[in-house]
Amino acid sequence: MDKKTTTIVIIVVAVLIVCGGAYYGYYRWQQQRLVSQVFKEMYGVDLSKVSGQTGIQGKVAEEIAKEMAKEEVAQKQEEAREAAKTPEDRYNETQSVTAYDDASKGVSSEAQGIVEKVFGKAKLVGYSSGFYGGANKDSGVTTFKIARLTTGADVGAVSKAFSDQGLQILNSGVEDQQAMVMAGNDNVQYIVGFNLNEQDVNVSIMRAAPTTE
């Protein structure tokens, strides 16, 4: 290899070393920038103003990785605990609401009797009035949490419970896992609705407005 060729090779090697170093430096800078951004968002500390930034960022990156791993483990543990809960567990954890006046007490008590006759024990978790224009204070919409999962057989059981009271079944069925039974007479109408394999049961009671003479 002559002197000219040797010089060219040296120059090429030098260029590659410089370019490689520049790329590595840029990559490291991007890493450090990312760590600084994450640390500032999570902890409110600007690492660019801390001495020994590169060394600190390496330690910070390691600590962040550890914290993320801990959070992931904790999340999986919580998901496992939730998945292991039985319907009875979820029922026991549910906080019931209290009816707030005579009308709500009357409607929720009547609705709870309907639910417990078919589904077993139940907790009132929601009550609303005025859904029917406020025509009758003894009308309202209630939601209950039961201690088991609903099934398709509950549709027939609800229908039978209303029929036994002498009420006409106006509509009943299941569509897209949503079950509903509507029953009533000239004075009152009941709608019981629920999703299959869940624990919430809704009962609406609508009474005809009193006639005025």
N, CA, C and O of each residue as an XYZ file, in Angstrom:
852
protein
N       0.861     -1.192      0.000
C       0.000      0.000      0.000
C       0.886      1.227      0.000
O       1.727      1.373      0.887
N       0.720      2.132     -0.989
C       1.573      3.315     -1.057
C       1.117      4.351     -0.051
O       0.101      4.175      0.621
N       1.873      5.434      0.049
C       1.621      6.457      1.049
C       0.292      7.140      0.829
O      -0.413      7.467      1.783
N      -0.063      7.363     -0.467
C      -1.310      8.055     -0.798
C      -2.510      7.221     -0.374
O      -3.473      7.735      0.195
N      -2.434      5.914     -0.663
C      -3.542      5.014     -0.310
C      -3.691      4.929      1.198
O      -4.804      4.940      1.723
N      -2.558      4.843      1.896
C      -2.582      4.778      3.365
C      -3.239      6.005      3.945
O      -4.015      5.907      4.896
N      -2.940      7.156      3.386
C      -3.534      8.418      3.870
C      -5.045      8.403      3.706
O      -5.777      8.822      4.602
N      -5.517      7.911      2.540
C      -6.959      7.856      2.269
C      -7.665      6.945      3.272
O      -8.727      7.281      3.795
N      -7.055      5.786      3.530
C      -7.650      4.831      4.481
C      -7.747      5.450      5.854
O      -8.776      5.319      6.516
N      -6.704      6.122      6.298
C      -6.694      6.764      7.617
C      -7.813      7.794      7.715
O      -8.509      7.890      8.725
N      -7.970      8.572      6.623
C      -9.012      9.605      6.625
C     -10.401      8.974      6.728
O     -11.250      9.448      7.484
N     -10.630      7.894      5.960
C     -11.938      7.214      5.991
C     -12.231      6.670      7.382
O     -13.332      6.832      7.908
N     -11.220      6.016      7.975
C     -11.402      5.477      9.317
C     -11.715      6.583     10.312
O     -12.572      6.420     11.180
N     -11.028      7.690     10.188
C     -11.252      8.814     11.093
C     -12.669      9.351     10.949
O     -13.327      9.669     11.940
N     -13.138      9.450      9.690
C     -14.499      9.933      9.445
C     -15.520      8.992     10.075
O     -16.482      9.446     10.694
N     -15.315      7.666      9.919
C     -16.237      6.694     10.500
C     -16.270      6.803     12.011
O     -17.336      6.738     12.624
N     -15.088      6.971     12.616
C     -15.027      7.104     14.076
C     -15.771      8.352     14.531
O     -16.530      8.308     15.500
N     -15.557      9.451     13.842
C     -16.225     10.709     14.199
C     -17.722     10.583     14.049
O     -18.474     10.993     14.933
N     -18.173     10.009     12.914
C     -19.617      9.857     12.666
C     -20.246      8.926     13.692
O     -21.328      9.182     14.218
N     -19.508      7.801     13.968
C     -20.036      6.861     14.960
C     -20.136      7.509     16.326
O     -21.116      7.318     17.047
N     -19.121      8.272     16.674
C     -19.155      8.966     17.960
C     -20.280      9.978     18.020
O     -20.940     10.131     19.048
N     -20.496     10.675     16.902
C     -21.576     11.658     16.860
C     -22.928     10.988     17.020
O     -23.799     11.480     17.737
N     -23.098      9.830     16.328
C     -24.370      9.096     16.433
C     -24.587      8.612     17.857
O     -25.688      8.741     18.393
N     -23.539      8.049     18.484
C     -23.647      7.564     19.853
C     -23.967      8.714     20.798
O     -24.798      8.593     21.697
N     -23.273      9.848     20.565
C     -23.532     11.013     21.403
C     -24.963     11.505     21.268
O     -25.594     11.876     22.258
N     -25.484     11.509     20.023
C     -26.865     11.943     19.785
C     -27.844     10.983     20.441
O     -28.838     11.414     21.026
N     -27.572      9.683     20.349
C     -28.440      8.657     20.958
C     -28.462      8.825     22.474
O     -29.522      8.771     23.097
N     -27.279      9.030     23.063
C     -27.213      9.228     24.509
C     -27.961     10.494     24.915
O     -28.641     10.531     25.940
N     -27.819     11.529     24.088
C     -28.513     12.789     24.388
C     -30.024     12.604     24.362
O     -30.740     13.162     25.193
N     -30.506     11.814     23.398
C     -31.940     11.528     23.321
C     -32.404     10.759     24.552
O     -33.472     11.040     25.096
N     -31.601      9.786     24.994
C     -31.942      9.025     26.195
C     -32.021      9.928     27.414
O     -32.969      9.857     28.197
N     -31.023     10.767     27.561
C     -30.974     11.658     28.707
C     -32.143     12.639     28.679
O     -32.726     12.961     29.714
N     -32.472     13.103     27.486
C     -33.593     14.039     27.335
C     -34.907     13.381     27.743
O     -35.745     13.993     28.406
N     -35.072     12.116     27.334
C     -36.297     11.393     27.672
C     -36.398     11.176     29.174
O     -37.461     11.366     29.765
N     -35.287     10.779     29.789
C     -35.283     10.567     31.229
C     -35.621     11.858     31.965
O     -36.399     11.854     32.918
N     -35.025     12.970     31.511
C     -35.286     14.262     32.135
C     -36.763     14.636     32.036
O     -37.357     15.138     32.990
N     -37.340     14.382     30.864
C     -38.754     14.709     30.647
C     -39.659     13.892     31.569
O     -40.561     14.432     32.211
N     -39.402     12.570     31.625
C     -40.222     11.697     32.471
C     -40.075     12.082     33.931
O     -41.063     12.150     34.663
N     -38.834     12.336     34.361
C     -38.595     12.651     35.767
C     -39.237     13.976     36.151
O     -39.738     14.127     37.265
N     -39.223     14.931     35.235
C     -39.832     16.230     35.524
C     -41.342     16.106     35.642
O     -41.953     16.729     36.511
N     -41.961     15.289     34.754
C     -43.413     15.109     34.801
C     -43.843     14.340     36.037
O     -44.871     14.660     36.634
N     -43.065     13.318     36.438
C     -43.453     12.467     37.560
C     -43.118     13.091     38.910
O     -43.892     12.980     39.861
N     -41.946     13.757     38.991
C     -41.461     14.205     40.288
C     -41.282     15.722     40.383
O     -41.001     16.239     41.465
N     -41.438     16.438     39.273
C     -41.332     17.886     39.302
C     -39.920     18.405     39.471
O     -39.727     19.529     39.934
N     -38.929     17.608     39.105
C     -37.530     18.009     39.242
C     -36.897     18.129     37.862
O     -37.013     17.223     37.037
N     -36.223     19.261     37.615
C     -35.547     19.487     36.342
C     -34.111     19.017     36.461
O     -33.285     19.677     37.093
N     -33.807     17.861     35.848
C     -32.463     17.287     35.982
C     -31.400     18.121     35.284
O     -30.219     18.001     35.610
N     -31.786     18.960     34.335
C     -30.792     19.770     33.626
C     -30.136     20.786     34.556
O     -29.077     21.333     34.247
N     -30.782     21.033     35.708
C     -30.229     21.994     36.655
C     -29.496     21.309     37.803
O     -29.075     21.949     38.767
N     -29.352     19.976     37.673
C     -28.672     19.227     38.728
C     -27.275     18.862     38.238
O     -27.117     18.441     37.092
N     -26.261     19.016     39.083
C     -24.893     18.686     38.684
C     -24.738     17.194     38.486
O     -25.465     16.401     39.083
N     -23.782     16.812     37.641
C     -23.561     15.401     37.362
C     -24.758     14.772     36.679
O     -25.182     13.669     37.024
N     -25.299     15.491     35.702
C     -26.573     15.100     35.083
C     -26.541     13.672     34.519
O     -27.473     12.905     34.761
N     -25.505     13.304     33.785
C     -25.474     12.005     33.122
C     -25.536     10.865     34.126
O     -26.312      9.926     33.946
N     -24.726     10.933     35.184
C     -24.734      9.894     36.192
C     -26.058      9.818     36.917
O     -26.566      8.729     37.184
N     -26.627     10.988     37.240
C     -27.905     11.027     37.944
C     -28.997     10.445     37.069
O     -29.837      9.687     37.555
N     -29.003     10.783     35.794
C     -30.045     10.290     34.899
C     -30.009      8.773     34.785
O     -31.051      8.125     34.687
N     -28.796      8.206     34.797
C     -28.704      6.752     34.747
C     -29.350      6.119     35.965
O     -30.071      5.128     35.850
N     -29.088      6.698     37.143
C     -29.690      6.184     38.365
C     -31.202      6.412     38.361
O     -31.977      5.556     38.787
N     -31.601      7.592     37.866
C     -33.025      7.906     37.816
C     -33.758      6.947     36.895
O     -34.849      6.476     37.216
N     -33.146      6.657     35.735
C     -33.764      5.721     34.792
C     -33.954      4.362     35.448
O     -34.972      3.699     35.246
N     -32.966      3.956     36.234
C     -33.077      2.665     36.919
C     -34.185      2.697     37.958
O     -34.942      1.735     38.091
N     -34.286      3.817     38.707
C     -35.330      3.934     39.724
C     -36.717      3.979     39.095
O     -37.667      3.390     39.612
N     -36.820      4.692     37.963
C     -38.106      4.754     37.269
C     -38.522      3.374     36.799
O     -39.686      2.995     36.928
N     -37.576      2.619     36.255
C     -37.875      1.266     35.791
C     -38.356      0.397     36.947
O     -39.284     -0.396     36.788
N     -37.719      0.547     38.123
C     -38.120     -0.229     39.289
C     -39.537      0.148     39.721
O     -40.352     -0.721     40.028
N     -39.823      1.460     39.741
C     -41.153      1.920     40.160
C     -42.226      1.439     39.199
O     -43.309      1.028     39.615
N     -41.917      1.494     37.904
C     -42.886      1.019     36.904
C     -43.146     -0.470     37.069
O     -44.280     -0.926     36.922
N     -42.103     -1.224     37.374
C     -42.260     -2.668     37.588
C     -43.118     -2.933     38.816
O     -43.967     -3.824     38.807
N     -42.894     -2.149     39.885
C     -43.703     -2.304     41.097
C     -45.167     -1.995     40.819
O     -46.059     -2.719     41.260
N     -45.408     -0.906     40.077
C     -46.783     -0.527     39.762
C     -47.468     -1.591     38.920
O     -48.649     -1.880     39.111
N     -46.719     -2.175     37.985
C     -47.298     -3.224     37.140
C     -47.655     -4.455     37.966
O     -48.707     -5.062     37.763
N     -46.779     -4.820     38.893
C     -47.054     -5.968     39.764
C     -48.262     -5.681     40.638
O     -49.135     -6.534     40.800
N     -48.314     -4.470     41.207
C     -49.448     -4.107     42.066
C     -50.756     -4.125     41.293
O     -51.788     -4.558     41.805
N     -50.703     -3.646     40.044
C     -51.907     -3.642     39.218
C     -52.386     -5.060     38.928
O     -53.582     -5.343     38.998
N     -51.463     -5.939     38.605
C     -51.827     -7.330     38.324
C     -52.380     -8.013     39.570
O     -53.306     -8.818     39.478
N     -51.819     -7.696     40.727
C     -52.322     -8.266     41.975
C     -53.738     -7.791     42.256
O     -54.590     -8.570     42.684
N     -53.984     -6.502     42.013
C     -55.321     -5.952     42.224
C     -56.321     -6.579     41.259
O     -57.445     -6.895     41.648
N     -55.919     -6.758     40.007
C     -56.795     -7.403     39.026
C     -57.106     -8.838     39.435
O     -58.229     -9.313     39.262
N     -56.108     -9.521     39.978
C     -56.322    -10.902     40.424
C     -57.287    -10.943     41.607
O     -58.149    -11.818     41.682
N     -57.136     -9.986     42.534
C     -58.050     -9.932     43.678
C     -59.475     -9.659     43.230
O     -60.419    -10.264     43.739
N     -59.634     -8.739     42.269
C     -60.973     -8.422     41.764
C     -61.589     -9.625     41.056
O     -62.777     -9.906     41.213
N     -60.779    -10.327     40.283
C     -61.280    -11.489     39.542
C     -61.686    -12.618     40.480
O     -62.562    -13.417     40.147
N     -61.056    -12.688     41.653
C     -61.341    -13.769     42.596
C     -62.595    -13.512     43.428
O     -63.081    -14.418     44.106
N     -63.125    -12.289     43.385
C     -64.299    -11.962     44.192
C     -65.544    -12.662     43.664
O     -65.746    -12.770     42.454
N     -66.361    -13.130     44.574
C     -67.627    -13.766     44.217
C     -68.726    -12.709     44.163
O     -68.541    -11.609     44.684
N     -69.871    -13.018     43.542
C     -71.006    -12.075     43.573
C     -71.389    -11.691     45.004
O     -71.770    -10.551     45.268
N     -71.283    -12.649     45.916
C     -71.583    -12.363     47.325
C     -70.615    -11.330     47.885
O     -71.016    -10.438     48.631
N     -69.330    -11.451     47.522
C     -68.321    -10.479     47.966
C     -68.673     -9.084     47.467
O     -68.628     -8.114     48.224
N     -69.021     -8.990     46.200
C     -69.342     -7.683     45.612
C     -70.606     -7.099     46.238
O     -70.717     -5.890     46.441
N     -71.541     -7.971     46.533
C     -72.765     -7.522     47.206
C     -72.430     -6.954     48.587
O     -72.916     -5.887     48.961
N     -71.605     -7.670     49.332
C     -71.242     -7.219     50.677
C     -70.471     -5.906     50.655
O     -70.578     -5.109     51.587
N     -69.702     -5.675     49.605
C     -68.926     -4.433     49.494
C     -69.792     -3.243     49.093
O     -69.387     -2.097     49.281
N     -70.970     -3.497     48.546
C     -71.825     -2.433     48.032
C     -72.462     -1.643     49.173
O     -72.989     -2.214     50.128
N     -72.404     -0.325     49.053
C     -73.046      0.556     50.018
C     -74.454      0.894     49.524
O     -74.628      1.368     48.401
N     -75.441      0.651     50.357
C     -76.813      0.961     49.970
C     -77.102      2.443     50.204
O     -76.419      3.104     50.986
N     -78.122      2.954     49.518
C     -78.565      4.332     49.712
C     -79.847      4.324     50.525
O     -80.536      3.308     50.616
N     -80.155      5.463     51.110
C     -81.340      5.574     51.945
C     -82.395      6.408     51.242
O     -82.105      7.493     50.737
N     -83.611      5.902     51.211
C     -84.713      6.686     50.650
C     -84.881      7.950     51.488
O     -84.737      7.911     52.710
N     -85.189      9.082     50.827
C     -85.091     10.369     51.511
C     -86.425     11.006     51.895
O     -86.425     12.008     52.610
N     -87.553     10.473     51.454
C     -88.844     11.023     51.867
C     -89.892      9.913     51.799
O     -89.583      8.775     51.444
N     -91.129     10.255     52.140
C     -92.174      9.232     52.189
C     -92.410      8.587     50.827
O     -92.610      7.376     50.733
N     -92.386      9.407     49.766
C     -92.629      8.866     48.421
C     -91.527      7.907     48.022
O     -91.811      6.811     47.538
N     -90.273      8.294     48.214
C     -89.163      7.423     47.822
C     -89.128      6.166     48.677
O     -88.786      5.088     48.191
N     -89.479      6.304     49.942
C     -89.518      5.122     50.815
C     -90.585      4.144     50.339
O     -90.367      2.933     50.338
N     -91.745      4.676     49.933
C     -92.818      3.810     49.477
C     -92.468      3.089     48.192
O     -92.675      1.881     48.078
N     -91.932      3.830     47.209
C     -91.581      3.239     45.918
C     -90.444      2.237     46.071
O     -90.520      1.128     45.543
N     -89.389      2.620     46.792
C     -88.237      1.722     46.929
C     -88.604      0.470     47.712
O     -88.101     -0.612     47.408
N     -89.478      0.594     48.722
C     -89.900     -0.578     49.488
C     -90.706     -1.540     48.620
O     -90.515     -2.754     48.686
N     -91.609     -0.990     47.804
C     -92.405     -1.833     46.908
C     -91.511     -2.524     45.879
O     -91.673     -3.715     45.609
N     -90.567     -1.772     45.304
C     -89.665     -2.338     44.297
C     -88.757     -3.399     44.911
O     -88.487     -4.423     44.284
N     -88.286     -3.158     46.131
C     -87.414     -4.130     46.781
C     -88.150     -5.439     47.026
O     -87.562     -6.514     46.911
N     -89.433     -5.356     47.364
C     -90.212     -6.569     47.546
C     -90.293     -7.389     46.271
O     -90.231     -8.617     46.315
N     -90.433     -6.711     45.127
C     -90.479     -7.406     43.834
C     -89.144     -8.092     43.550
O     -89.103     -9.254     43.146
N     -88.053     -7.353     43.768
C     -86.721     -7.892     43.477
C     -86.392     -9.078     44.379
O     -85.925    -10.111     43.900
N     -86.633     -8.934     45.675
C     -86.251     -9.991     46.609
C     -87.080    -11.260     46.411
O     -86.605    -12.356     46.707
N     -88.310    -11.126     45.915
C     -89.141    -12.303     45.678
C     -88.535    -13.195     44.601
O     -88.678    -14.416     44.652
N     -87.861    -12.591     43.629
C     -87.290    -13.354     42.509
C     -85.789    -13.566     42.663
O     -85.293    -14.670     42.440
N     -85.073    -12.530     43.037
C     -83.609    -12.569     42.990
C     -82.951    -12.815     44.349
O     -81.738    -13.017     44.407
N     -83.704    -12.803     45.422
C     -83.099    -12.931     46.740
C     -82.757    -11.574     47.329
O     -83.288    -10.548     46.903
N     -81.871    -11.577     48.306
C     -81.563    -10.329     49.014
C     -81.008     -9.275     48.061
O     -80.303     -9.571     47.096
N     -81.362     -8.030     48.380
C     -81.001     -6.926     47.481
C     -80.779     -5.649     48.281
O     -81.406     -5.426     49.316
N     -79.866     -4.809     47.773
C     -79.595     -3.507     48.378
C     -80.010     -2.407     47.403
O     -79.697     -2.467     46.214
N     -80.705     -1.419     47.911
C     -81.055     -0.257     47.094
C     -79.801      0.579     46.861
O     -79.150      1.011     47.812
N     -79.464      0.805     45.584
C     -78.268      1.593     45.275
C     -78.596      2.842     44.457
O     -77.712      3.656     44.192
N     -79.858      2.999     44.057
C     -80.226      4.188     43.295
C     -81.724      4.403     43.286
O     -82.501      3.451     43.203
N     -82.126      5.669     43.371
C     -83.549      6.014     43.300
C     -83.689      7.350     42.573
O     -82.947      8.295     42.838
N     -84.648      7.411     41.655
C     -84.929      8.664     40.943
C     -86.437      8.822     40.799
O     -87.161      7.846     40.604
N     -86.893     10.054     40.898
C     -88.316     10.347     40.703
C     -88.451     11.386     39.606
O     -87.464     11.987     39.180
N     -89.681     11.594     39.153
C     -89.928     12.614     38.137
C     -89.699     12.158     36.722
O     -89.792     12.961     35.794
N     -89.393     10.849     36.523
C     -89.155     10.350     35.171
C     -90.422     10.329     34.328
O     -90.363     10.263     33.101
N     -91.554     10.385     34.990
C     -92.825     10.336     34.271
C     -93.577     11.657     34.405
O     -94.806     11.687     34.469
N     -92.832     12.720     34.446
C     -93.440     14.044     34.503
C     -93.918     14.441     35.880
O     -94.575     15.469     36.041
N     -93.590     13.626     36.885
C     -93.996     13.975     38.240
C     -95.496     13.930     38.449
O     -96.017     14.571     39.362
N     -96.211     13.162     37.593
C     -97.668     13.116     37.682
C     -98.125     12.472     38.978
O     -99.179     12.819     39.512
N     -97.337     11.537     39.481
C     -97.728     10.843     40.702
C     -96.505     10.635     41.568
O     -95.505     10.080     41.113
N     -96.575     11.074     42.809
C     -95.415     10.978     43.698
C     -95.050      9.535     44.035
O     -93.951      9.273     44.525
N     -95.967      8.595     43.776
C     -95.687      7.192     44.042
C     -95.088      6.474     42.834
O     -95.137      5.247     42.745
N     -94.529      7.240     41.912
C     -93.828      6.688     40.757
C     -92.330      6.951     40.922
O     -91.928      7.941     41.534
N     -91.512      6.053     40.370
C     -90.068      6.258     40.467
C     -89.287      5.148     39.798
O     -89.844      4.141     39.361
N     -87.970      5.359     39.728
C     -87.049      4.392     39.129
C     -86.028      3.996     40.185
O     -85.407      4.856     40.810
N     -85.857      2.696     40.381
C     -84.944      2.202     41.412
C     -83.916      1.246     40.813
O     -84.153      0.624     39.777
N     -82.776      1.142     41.482
C     -81.737      0.181     41.095
C     -81.284     -0.573     42.330
O     -81.044      0.024     43.380
N     -81.166     -1.892     42.201
C     -80.761     -2.736     43.318
C     -79.541     -3.576     42.936
O     -79.370     -3.961     41.780
N     -78.699     -3.849     43.936
C     -77.595     -4.793     43.792
C     -78.014     -6.091     44.468
O     -78.399     -6.091     45.637
N     -77.940     -7.204     43.729
C     -78.294     -8.496     44.290
C     -77.036     -9.303     44.578
O     -75.944     -8.932     44.147
N     -77.188    -10.417     45.312
C     -76.021    -11.179     45.769
C     -75.655    -12.326     44.844
O     -74.855    -13.184     45.216
N     -76.215    -12.357     43.665
C     -75.894    -13.409     42.692
C     -75.954    -12.815     41.294
O     -76.332    -11.656     41.117
N     -75.581    -13.610     40.308
C     -75.669    -13.179     38.922
C     -77.058    -13.490     38.372
O     -77.651    -14.516     38.708
N     -77.562    -12.616     37.544
C     -78.862    -12.847     36.923
C     -78.742    -13.918     35.834
O     -77.657    -14.167     35.309
N     -79.876    -14.543     35.506
C     -79.906    -15.569     34.464
C     -81.130    -15.357     33.581
O     -82.007    -14.557     33.906
N     -81.184    -16.072     32.473
C     -82.340    -15.994     31.591
C     -83.600    -16.513     32.267
O     -84.704    -16.066     31.955
N     -83.441    -17.450     33.188
C     -84.601    -17.995     33.894
C     -85.293    -16.946     34.750
O     -86.473    -17.086     35.073
N     -84.568    -15.900     35.120
C     -85.175    -14.845     35.936
C     -86.284    -14.108     35.186
O     -87.202    -13.569     35.805
N     -86.201    -14.084     33.869
C     -87.250    -13.426     33.085
C     -88.590    -14.116     33.335
O     -89.600    -13.457     33.581
N     -88.590    -15.451     33.268
C     -89.802    -16.202     33.525
C     -90.272    -16.069     34.961
O     -91.473    -16.006     35.224
N     -89.310    -16.024     35.907
C     -89.667    -15.904     37.315
C     -90.311    -14.552     37.615
O     -91.262    -14.473     38.392
N     -89.791    -13.490     36.997
C     -90.381    -12.161     37.188
C     -91.791    -12.130     36.598
O     -92.720    -11.611     37.216
N     -91.938    -12.683     35.416
C     -93.262    -12.715     34.765
C     -94.273    -13.455     35.633
O     -95.414    -13.018     35.782
N     -93.845    -14.572     36.201
C     -94.747    -15.360     37.047
C     -95.134    -14.588     38.300
O     -96.285    -14.630     38.735
N     -94.160    -13.878     38.880
C     -94.438    -13.105     40.094
C     -95.496    -12.041     39.825
O     -96.370    -11.816     40.662
N     -95.431    -11.393     38.679
C     -96.436    -10.383     38.339
C     -97.786    -11.037     38.029
O     -98.832    -10.537     38.442
N     -97.757    -12.135     37.315
C     -99.004    -12.839     36.975
C     -99.724    -13.297     38.236
O    -100.950    -13.222     38.323
N     -98.959    -13.771     39.208
C     -99.550    -14.224     40.467
C    -100.246    -13.088     41.203
O    -101.132    -13.330     42.023
N     -99.850    -11.848     40.915
C    -100.500    -10.688     41.537
C    -101.705    -10.218     40.730
O    -102.350     -9.227     41.076
N    -102.002    -10.942     39.648
C    -103.134    -10.574     38.819
C    -102.831     -9.488     37.803
O    -103.747     -8.891     37.238
N    -101.544     -9.228     37.566
C    -101.144     -8.208     36.593
C    -100.952     -8.837     35.220
O    -100.589    -10.007     35.102
N    -101.199     -8.049     34.194
C    -101.034     -8.527     32.822
C     -99.589     -8.329     32.379
O     -99.011     -7.265     32.599
N     -99.011     -9.340     31.761
C     -97.654     -9.214     31.206
C     -97.776     -8.519     29.854
O     -98.335     -9.080     28.912
N     -97.262     -7.319     29.762
C     -97.377     -6.509     28.550
C     -96.244     -6.798     27.563
O     -96.425     -6.713     26.348
N     -95.099     -7.136     28.096
C     -93.942     -7.408     27.228
C     -92.859     -8.076     28.058
O     -92.703     -7.777     29.241
N     -92.108     -8.986     27.433
C     -90.978     -9.604     28.127
C     -90.043    -10.208     27.097
O     -90.466    -10.548     25.992
N     -88.782    -10.341     27.452
C     -87.833    -10.950     26.527
C     -86.398    -10.591     26.838
O     -86.110     -9.865     27.790
N     -85.494    -11.120     26.011
C     -84.056    -10.875     26.144
C     -83.501    -10.537     24.774
O     -83.801    -11.212     23.789
N     -82.687     -9.485     24.714
C     -82.030     -9.098     23.465
C     -80.660     -8.524     23.791
O     -80.537     -7.609     24.605
N     -79.635     -9.069     23.149
C     -78.262     -8.611     23.389
C     -77.927     -8.610     24.878
O     -77.343     -7.656     25.392
N     -78.304     -9.692     25.564
C     -78.024     -9.869     26.989
C     -78.812     -8.920     27.893
O     -78.583     -8.884     29.102
N     -79.733     -8.155     27.316
C     -80.558     -7.250     28.105
C     -81.957     -7.844     28.249
O     -82.644     -8.081     27.255
N     -82.369     -8.080     29.485
C     -83.664     -8.684     29.765
C     -84.630     -7.637     30.298
O     -84.228     -6.688     30.970
N     -85.924     -7.824     29.984
C     -86.924     -6.869     30.426
C     -88.280     -7.542     30.550
O     -88.652     -8.375     29.724
N     -89.011     -7.170     31.590
C     -90.388     -7.624     31.780
C     -91.226     -6.396     32.097
O     -90.887     -5.625     32.995
N     -92.320     -6.211     31.364
C     -93.238     -5.102     31.602
C     -94.598     -5.685     31.947
O     -95.117     -6.537     31.225
N     -95.166     -5.230     33.038
C     -96.462     -5.737     33.480
C     -97.263     -4.602     34.105
O     -96.703     -3.588     34.522
N     -98.585     -4.786     34.166
C     -99.376     -3.750     34.809
C    -100.854     -3.879     34.557
O    -101.331     -4.890     34.041
N    -101.586     -2.824     34.933
C    -103.022     -2.717     34.680
C    -103.340     -1.258     34.399
O    -102.442     -0.486     34.065
N    -104.589     -0.871     34.526
C    -104.970      0.501     34.197
C    -104.408      1.524     35.178
O    -104.338      2.711     34.859
N    -104.015      1.087     36.345
C    -103.578      2.021     37.378
C    -102.059      2.105     37.563
O    -101.539      3.153     37.947
N    -101.355      1.016     37.295
C     -99.923      0.995     37.556
C     -99.212      0.138     36.514
O     -99.775     -0.824     35.992
N     -97.989      0.496     36.225
C     -97.161     -0.267     35.291
C     -95.782     -0.473     35.899
O     -95.184      0.454     36.446
N     -95.282     -1.712     35.794
C     -93.962     -2.066     36.329
C     -93.050     -2.476     35.171
O     -93.476     -3.159     34.239
N     -91.800     -2.050     35.247
C     -90.785     -2.495     34.288
C     -89.573     -2.968     35.083
O     -88.970     -2.204     35.836
N     -89.229     -4.233     34.904
C     -88.039     -4.792     35.544
C     -87.019     -5.076     34.445
O     -87.319     -5.788     33.486
N     -85.828     -4.527     34.581
C     -84.792     -4.710     33.570
C     -83.451     -5.067     34.189
O     -83.125     -4.611     35.285
N     -82.670     -5.887     33.482
C     -81.345     -6.267     33.963
C     -80.541     -6.865     32.812
O     -81.106     -7.332     31.823
N     -79.230     -6.843     32.952
C     -78.329     -7.506     32.016
C     -78.005     -8.896     32.548
O     -77.743     -9.064     33.739
N     -78.021     -9.885     31.671
C     -77.714    -11.240     32.091
C     -76.289    -11.347     32.619
O     -75.375    -10.691     32.119
N     -76.116    -12.180     33.631
C     -74.808    -12.439     34.245
C     -74.224    -11.218     34.939
O     -73.007    -11.093     35.076
N     -75.103    -10.316     35.375
C     -74.660     -9.173     36.166
C     -75.470     -9.117     37.452
O     -76.290     -9.999     37.705
N     -75.251     -8.092     38.264
C     -75.859     -8.050     39.591
C     -76.778     -6.864     39.832
O     -77.314     -6.718     40.931
N     -76.971     -6.027     38.844
C     -77.859     -4.875     38.997
C     -79.225     -5.170     38.404
O     -79.327     -5.722     37.309
N     -80.277     -4.801     39.128
C     -81.649     -4.969     38.662
C     -82.362     -3.626     38.797
O     -82.362     -3.024     39.871
N     -82.961     -3.165     37.722
C     -83.699     -1.899     37.716
C     -85.196     -2.169     37.755
O     -85.697     -3.044     37.049
N     -85.896     -1.422     38.574
C     -87.352     -1.538     38.663
C     -87.962     -0.146     38.547
O     -87.674      0.743     39.348
N     -88.813      0.026     37.533
C     -89.535      1.292     37.359
C     -91.001      1.059     37.716
O     -91.606      0.059     37.329
N     -91.542      1.995     38.452
C     -92.959      1.940     38.839
C     -93.630      3.226     38.366
O     -93.224      4.324     38.748
N     -94.653      3.081     37.538
C     -95.362      4.267     37.038
C     -96.840      4.127     37.357
O     -97.506      3.211     36.876
N     -97.336      5.024     38.155
C     -98.752      5.034     38.479
C     -99.459      6.152     37.721
O     -98.886      7.212     37.469
N    -100.691      5.900     37.370
C    -101.476      6.899     36.653
C    -101.721      8.096     37.559
O    -101.898      7.962     38.770
N    -101.726      9.259     36.941
C    -101.982     10.477     37.709
C    -103.403     10.434     38.264
O    -104.322      9.995     37.573
N    -103.592     10.885     39.504
C    -104.938     10.884     40.062
C    -105.864     11.806     39.260
O    -105.462     12.894     38.847
N    -107.085     11.366     39.049
C    -108.035     12.170     38.297
C    -108.633     13.253     39.181
O    -108.849     13.053     40.376
N    -108.890     14.383     38.581
C    -109.503     15.494     39.323
C    -110.896     15.724     38.800
O    -111.120     15.675     37.590
N    -111.824     15.969     39.675
C    -113.207     16.198     39.276
C    -113.577     17.657     39.471
O    -114.709     18.050     39.188
